[in-house]
Amino acid sequence: MTAHVHYDVEDITRRVHAEVERGCAKALETVADDEARQLVEAQRRIHLAAHIMTREMLALLNEGMDETVIMNAVCVVLSGHVMSLSQGFGPAFQETLARAMLKTATRTNAFDGQVTATPVKGGRA
């Protein structure tokens, strides 16, 4: 079991929301058409919704749950979600996902924001 840490979940949430809003505002400055604006808005909404999972992971860590258990749970949920989306969107989904993951890994996205979550060991943030 890992050493107990505490994350200030509310602070991290505020910073993530601010970064998403900042990034989307920056992206909207460069869009050329309505379809691109719709893409930015869809990404904004889906990113904020996905942060709910991050909040729960941090809360579980705050409760002292082993990070390997949390990691395994996240992997099961994400893989199921990806498979479900693949069935819904069809074969193009996995190709598009692979391209998006490569852009993220190589930091070649149009906008690359980041929020660092630093725990306080054994205490309260």
Rosetta blueprint (number, residue, H / E / L):
1 M L
2 T L
3 A L
4 H L
5 V E
6 H E
7 Y L
8 D L
9 V H
10 E H
11 D H
12 I H
13 T H
14 R H
15 R H
16 V H
17 H H
18 A H
19 E H
20 V H
21 E H
22 R H
23 G H
24 C H
25 A H
26 K H
27 A H
28 L H
29 E L
30 T L
31 V L
32 A L
33 D L
34 D H
35 E H
36 A H
37 R H
38 Q H
39 L H
40 V H
41 E H
42 A H
43 Q H
44 R H
45 R H
46 I H
47 H H
48 L H
49 A H
50 A H
51 H H
52 I H
53 M H
54 T H
55 R H
56 E H
57 M H
58 L H
59 A H
60 L H
61 L H
62 N H
63 E L
64 G L
65 M L
66 D L
67 E H
68 T H
69 V H
70 I H
71 M H
72 N H
73 A H
74 V H
75 C H
76 V H
77 V H
78 L H
79 S H
80 G H
81 H H
82 V H
83 M H
84 S H
85 L H
86 S H
87 Q H
88 G H
89 F H
90 G L
91 P L
92 A H
93 F H
94 Q H
95 E H
96 T H
97 L H
98 A H
99 R H
100 A H
101 M H
102 L H
103 K H
104 T H
105 A H
106 T L
107 R L
108 T L
109 N L
110 A L
111 F L
112 D L
113 G L
114 Q L
115 V L
116 T L
117 A L
118 T L
119 P L
120 V E
121 K E
122 G L
123 G L
124 R L
125 A L
